């Protein structure tokens, strides 16, 4: 696995967040990627996606979510397919942003 972009989070802070908080943060990066894509800013979109995948990988490796690991890996797969694949899952960046937004809302409650 490549070195973490979010080094301070990887060293422990990430693993103190709830699953909703973690996925809400992934969603923030997905939203940034979508907005940069709309503006035609490919390099900025790629950086946001790098951060999103880094956070998603940290979430997948969080031992607290072992029973949900399969589902978390599927979310990562859909994310990759949506931005880099053939859209096998027929998803859109907008739909993914809405999906993750629900976790951000849950984290705030």
Rosetta blueprint (number, residue, H / E / L):
1 X L
2 X L
3 X L
4 X L
5 X L
6 X L
7 X H
8 X H
9 X H
10 X H
11 X L
12 X L
13 X H
14 X H
15 X H
16 X H
17 X L
18 X L
19 X H
20 X H
21 X H
22 X H
23 X H
24 X H
25 X H
26 X H
27 X H
28 X H
29 X H
30 X H
31 X H
32 X H
33 X H
34 X H
35 X H
36 X H
37 X H
38 X H
39 X L
40 X L
41 X L
42 X H
43 X H
44 X H
45 X H
46 X H
47 X H
48 X H
49 X H
50 X H
51 X H
52 X H
53 X H
54 X H
55 X H
56 X H
57 X H
58 X H
59 X H
60 X H
61 X H
62 X L
63 X H
64 X H
65 X H
66 X H
67 X H
68 X H
69 X H
70 X H
71 X H
72 X H
73 X H
74 X H
75 X H
76 X H
77 X H
78 X H
79 X H
80 X H
81 X H
82 X H
83 X H
84 X H
85 X L
86 X L
87 X L
88 X L
89 X L
90 X L
91 X L
92 X L
93 X H
94 X H
95 X H
96 X H
97 X H
98 X H
99 X H
100 X H
101 X H
102 X H
103 X H
104 X H
105 X H
106 X H
107 X H
108 X H
109 X L
